């Protein structure tokens, strides 16, 4: 076999493996109508004069709890740090059309799988970089904190660790929104085994596959491309560790901290730990659910209702390089 044919064969194998591992869920949503109503609250609020507060409260009643005195709002409007942050937000999001189109596509996919879904009114806000609550979904209202999605290298994020602020980009915004919707649809479970906890997270990310078929995996799980590639390349050895240490059916809650909680890296207690992505258990759960859906003729709702350990058995999951 000549060198040219060897190269072609190698490329073919890589493409096949890539398709198996990253198979996407695709639905035809072209006939689904949705409305995306966006209210730019942060622009109205931080551009206002204190004397205009009554008009603001009338325009955005959801955002002014009666228990908060007007003096607090006036102080926020005049706060120099908040005004500086607002200038960053306003520069970065002077045009919200791309994000509105992404929201439209997301809403169409949610409505495809959940026909009774009603599009919420979208409020863009600022939260002083409260990244754990960057998106809040409350039935008819969706709040998006734009100050959490300015770009990982912004000076305002200099005190955040890299593994946190790598998700503070425009491209991560739609994944954060979709995740809030998906979290509502994954049924709770009382099964506390490690494999069940992994699959619980995997169900969530598979919903993101369904809701965001055009979005890269990096923006769904919050890994860099290098971290995703590392997980793909080292899955056999990591899975072997879980099996040999008899962790899969363990109820040890410490495994959350090691493999499921947000962290700079996962903890195998090995010299190479700092090379691993954090939350690697979530990534494995995602691959297991993908394997299950590929090998079983199930709807999205049927998958969600399947008990986690039963799903694992039926997935016939095996890591492959």
C-alpha positions as CSV (number, residue, x, y, z in Angstrom):
1,X,0.0,0.0,0.0
2,X,1.5,3.3,-1.0
3,X,1.8,6.4,1.2
4,X,-1.1,8.2,-0.5
5,X,-3.5,5.3,0.1
6,X,-2.3,5.0,3.8
7,X,-3.1,8.7,4.3
8,X,-6.5,8.4,2.8
9,X,-7.3,5.3,5.0
10,X,-6.2,7.2,8.1
11,X,-8.4,10.2,7.3
12,X,-11.3,7.9,6.6
13,X,-10.9,6.1,10.0
14,X,-10.6,9.5,11.8
15,X,-13.8,10.7,10.2
16,X,-15.7,7.6,11.0
17,X,-14.7,7.6,14.7
18,X,-15.4,11.4,14.9
19,X,-18.9,10.8,13.5
20,X,-19.6,8.0,16.0
21,X,-18.5,10.0,19.0
22,X,-20.1,13.3,18.0
23,X,-23.3,12.2,16.3
24,X,-25.8,15.1,16.4
25,X,-29.5,15.1,17.0
26,X,-31.2,16.9,14.1
27,X,-34.8,17.9,13.8
28,X,-36.6,19.7,11.0
29,X,-37.9,22.9,12.7
30,X,-38.5,24.9,9.6
31,X,-42.2,24.9,9.9
32,X,-42.3,25.9,13.6
33,X,-43.1,29.6,14.4
34,X,-41.7,31.3,17.4
35,X,-41.5,34.9,18.7
36,X,-38.3,36.3,20.3
37,X,-39.1,39.4,22.3
38,X,-36.0,41.0,23.8
39,X,-36.0,43.8,26.2
40,X,-32.6,45.5,26.8
41,X,-33.1,46.4,30.5
42,X,-29.4,47.2,31.1
43,X,-29.5,49.8,28.4
44,X,-32.6,51.4,29.7
45,X,-31.4,51.3,33.3
46,X,-27.9,52.5,33.1
47,X,-28.6,55.2,30.5
48,X,-31.4,56.7,32.7
49,X,-31.3,59.7,35.0
50,X,-32.4,59.2,38.6
51,X,-35.4,61.4,37.8
52,X,-36.5,58.8,35.2
53,X,-36.8,56.0,37.7
54,X,-40.6,56.1,37.8
55,X,-40.8,55.5,34.1
56,X,-38.3,52.7,34.3
57,X,-40.3,51.0,37.0
58,X,-43.5,51.3,34.9
59,X,-41.7,49.9,31.8
60,X,-40.0,47.0,33.6
61,X,-42.2,46.1,36.6
62,X,-40.8,42.6,36.9
63,X,-37.3,44.0,37.8
64,X,-38.2,46.4,40.6
65,X,-39.4,44.5,43.8
66,X,-41.5,46.7,46.0
67,X,-39.4,45.9,49.0
68,X,-36.3,47.7,47.5
69,X,-36.3,51.4,48.1
70,X,-35.7,53.8,45.2
71,X,-32.4,55.0,46.8
72,X,-30.9,51.6,46.0
73,X,-31.7,51.9,42.4
74,X,-30.4,55.5,42.2
75,X,-27.2,54.4,43.8
76,X,-26.8,51.6,41.2
77,X,-27.4,53.9,38.3
78,X,-24.7,56.3,39.6
79,X,-22.2,53.7,40.7
80,X,-19.0,54.3,38.7
81,X,-18.0,50.6,38.7
82,X,-21.4,49.5,37.4
83,X,-21.3,52.2,34.8
84,X,-17.9,51.0,33.6
85,X,-19.2,47.5,33.4
86,X,-22.2,48.8,31.5
87,X,-19.9,50.5,28.9
88,X,-18.2,47.1,28.4
89,X,-21.6,45.4,27.9
90,X,-22.9,48.1,25.6
91,X,-19.9,48.0,23.4
92,X,-19.9,44.2,23.2
93,X,-23.6,43.9,22.7
94,X,-24.6,47.0,20.8
95,X,-26.2,44.6,18.3
96,X,-28.1,41.6,19.7
97,X,-29.4,40.3,16.4
98,X,-27.2,37.2,16.3
99,X,-28.1,36.2,19.8
100,X,-31.8,36.7,19.0
101,X,-31.5,34.4,16.0
102,X,-29.8,31.8,18.2
103,X,-32.6,32.1,20.7
104,X,-35.2,31.7,17.9
105,X,-33.5,28.5,16.8
106,X,-33.3,27.3,20.3
107,X,-37.0,28.0,21.0
108,X,-38.0,26.2,17.8
109,X,-36.1,23.1,18.8
110,X,-37.6,23.2,22.3
111,X,-41.1,23.5,20.9
112,X,-40.4,20.6,18.5
113,X,-39.8,18.3,21.4
114,X,-42.2,20.0,23.8
115,X,-45.1,21.4,21.8
116,X,-46.7,23.2,24.7
117,X,-43.6,25.3,25.3
118,X,-44.3,29.0,25.3
119,X,-41.5,31.4,24.4
120,X,-40.5,33.6,27.4
121,X,-39.9,37.3,27.2
122,X,-36.1,37.8,27.2
123,X,-34.6,40.4,29.4
124,X,-30.9,41.3,29.1
125,X,-29.5,42.5,32.4
126,X,-26.3,42.9,34.4
127,X,-25.6,40.9,37.6
128,X,-22.2,42.1,38.6
129,X,-20.7,38.9,37.0
130,X,-22.8,36.4,39.0
131,X,-21.7,33.6,36.7
132,X,-23.6,30.9,38.7
133,X,-26.8,32.8,37.9
134,X,-25.9,34.1,34.5
135,X,-29.2,32.8,33.1
136,X,-32.5,32.7,35.1
137,X,-35.6,31.1,33.6
138,X,-38.9,31.7,35.3
139,X,-41.7,30.4,33.0
140,X,-42.7,33.5,31.0
141,X,-39.4,35.3,31.7
142,X,-35.8,34.7,30.7
143,X,-33.0,36.8,32.2
144,X,-29.6,36.8,30.6
145,X,-26.7,38.6,32.4
146,X,-24.6,39.9,29.5
147,X,-21.8,41.0,31.8
148,X,-20.9,37.3,32.2
149,X,-20.4,36.9,28.4
150,X,-17.9,39.6,27.4
151,X,-14.9,37.5,26.5
152,X,-12.6,35.5,28.7
153,X,-9.7,38.0,28.4
154,X,-11.6,41.0,29.6
155,X,-9.9,42.9,32.5
156,X,-13.1,42.7,34.6
157,X,-12.5,38.9,34.7
158,X,-8.9,39.0,35.8
159,X,-9.6,37.6,39.3
160,X,-11.5,34.5,38.0
161,X,-9.6,31.2,37.4
162,X,-9.1,30.1,33.8
163,X,-11.4,27.1,34.1
164,X,-14.3,29.5,35.0
165,X,-13.7,32.4,32.7
166,X,-13.0,30.3,29.6
167,X,-16.8,30.1,29.4
168,X,-17.3,33.9,29.6
169,X,-17.6,34.4,25.9
170,X,-20.4,35.4,23.4
171,X,-20.3,31.8,22.0
172,X,-21.1,30.3,25.4
173,X,-24.2,32.4,25.9
174,X,-26.7,30.2,24.0
175,X,-25.4,27.1,25.7
176,X,-26.0,28.6,29.1
177,X,-29.5,29.5,28.1
178,X,-30.3,26.1,26.7
179,X,-28.9,24.4,29.8
180,X,-31.4,26.3,32.0
181,X,-34.3,24.9,29.9
182,X,-32.8,21.4,29.9
183,X,-32.4,21.3,33.6
184,X,-36.1,21.5,34.0
185,X,-36.7,18.4,31.9
186,X,-34.3,15.9,33.5
187,X,-36.3,13.9,36.1
188,X,-34.8,13.7,39.6
189,X,-33.5,10.3,40.7
190,X,-32.8,8.8,44.2
191,X,-30.1,6.5,42.7
192,X,-26.8,7.8,44.1
193,X,-24.4,5.4,42.4
194,X,-21.5,7.1,40.5
195,X,-22.7,5.7,37.2
196,X,-26.2,7.1,37.8
197,X,-24.9,10.5,38.7
198,X,-22.8,10.5,35.5
199,X,-25.8,9.6,33.4
200,X,-28.0,12.1,35.1
201,X,-25.6,14.8,33.8
202,X,-25.4,13.0,30.5
203,X,-29.1,13.3,30.0
204,X,-28.8,17.0,30.4
205,X,-26.1,17.3,27.8
206,X,-28.0,15.1,25.4
207,X,-30.9,17.5,25.7
208,X,-28.4,20.2,24.6
209,X,-27.6,18.0,21.6
210,X,-31.3,18.1,20.7
211,X,-31.9,21.7,21.4
212,X,-28.6,23.0,19.8
213,X,-27.7,20.7,17.0
214,X,-25.7,23.4,15.2
215,X,-23.7,24.4,18.2
216,X,-20.2,22.9,18.9
217,X,-19.8,20.6,21.8
218,X,-17.3,23.0,23.4
219,X,-20.0,25.5,24.0
220,X,-22.4,22.9,25.5
221,X,-20.1,21.4,28.1
222,X,-17.8,24.3,28.6
223,X,-14.5,22.6,27.5
224,X,-11.9,24.0,25.2
225,X,-11.4,22.1,22.0
226,X,-8.1,20.8,23.5
227,X,-9.9,19.5,26.5
228,X,-12.5,17.7,24.4
229,X,-9.7,16.2,22.2
230,X,-7.9,15.1,25.4
231,X,-11.0,13.3,26.7
232,X,-11.6,11.6,23.3
233,X,-8.0,10.4,23.2
234,X,-7.8,9.2,26.8
235,X,-11.2,7.8,27.4
236,X,-10.1,4.1,27.4
237,X,-7.6,4.7,30.3
238,X,-9.9,6.8,32.3
239,X,-12.7,4.2,32.0
240,X,-10.3,1.5,32.9
241,X,-9.5,3.4,36.1
242,X,-13.3,3.6,37.0
243,X,-13.7,-0.1,36.4
244,X,-10.6,-1.3,38.2
245,X,-11.2,0.9,41.2
246,X,-14.9,-0.3,41.3
247,X,-16.2,3.2,41.2
248,X,-19.1,2.9,38.8
249,X,-21.6,1.5,41.3
250,X,-20.1,3.2,44.4
251,X,-22.2,5.5,46.5
252,X,-19.2,7.5,47.7
253,X,-20.3,11.2,47.5
254,X,-16.6,12.2,47.3
255,X,-16.7,11.1,43.7
256,X,-18.8,14.2,43.0
257,X,-15.9,16.4,44.0
258,X,-13.4,14.4,42.1
259,X,-15.2,13.9,38.8
260,X,-18.5,15.9,38.6
261,X,-18.2,19.2,40.4
262,X,-16.8,22.2,38.5
263,X,-13.0,22.2,39.0
264,X,-9.8,23.0,37.1
265,X,-9.2,19.3,36.6
266,X,-10.5,15.9,37.6
267,X,-8.9,14.0,40.4
268,X,-7.5,10.5,39.6
269,X,-4.7,11.1,42.2
270,X,-2.1,10.7,39.4
271,X,0.8,12.9,38.4
272,X,-1.0,13.8,35.2
273,X,-4.2,15.1,36.9
274,X,-3.7,18.7,35.9
275,X,-3.9,17.6,32.2
276,X,-7.4,16.3,32.7
277,X,-10.5,18.5,32.2
278,X,-12.7,19.0,35.2
279,X,-16.1,17.3,35.4
280,X,-14.9,14.4,33.3
281,X,-17.8,12.3,34.8
282,X,-20.2,14.6,33.0
283,X,-18.4,14.0,29.7
284,X,-18.6,10.2,30.2
285,X,-22.3,10.4,31.1
286,X,-22.9,12.3,27.9
287,X,-21.1,9.7,25.8
288,X,-23.1,6.9,27.5
289,X,-26.4,8.6,26.7
290,X,-25.3,9.2,23.1
291,X,-24.5,5.5,22.9
292,X,-27.8,4.5,24.3
293,X,-29.8,6.7,21.9
294,X,-27.8,5.4,18.9
295,X,-28.4,1.7,19.8
296,X,-32.0,2.0,21.0
297,X,-35.1,3.3,19.2
298,X,-36.2,5.8,21.8
299,X,-37.8,9.2,21.9
300,X,-36.2,12.0,23.9
301,X,-38.9,11.7,26.5
302,X,-38.5,7.9,26.8
303,X,-34.8,8.3,27.3
304,X,-35.3,10.8,30.1
305,X,-37.7,8.5,31.9
306,X,-35.4,5.5,31.6
307,X,-33.7,4.6,34.9
308,X,-30.1,5.6,34.8
309,X,-28.5,2.1,35.5
310,X,-30.9,0.5,33.0
311,X,-29.9,3.1,30.5
312,X,-26.3,2.3,31.1
313,X,-26.8,-1.4,30.6
314,X,-28.7,-0.8,27.3
315,X,-26.2,1.7,26.1
316,X,-23.6,-1.1,25.8
317,X,-21.1,1.7,26.2
318,X,-17.4,1.1,25.5
319,X,-14.9,3.8,25.1
320,X,-13.2,3.9,21.7
321,X,-10.2,5.7,20.4
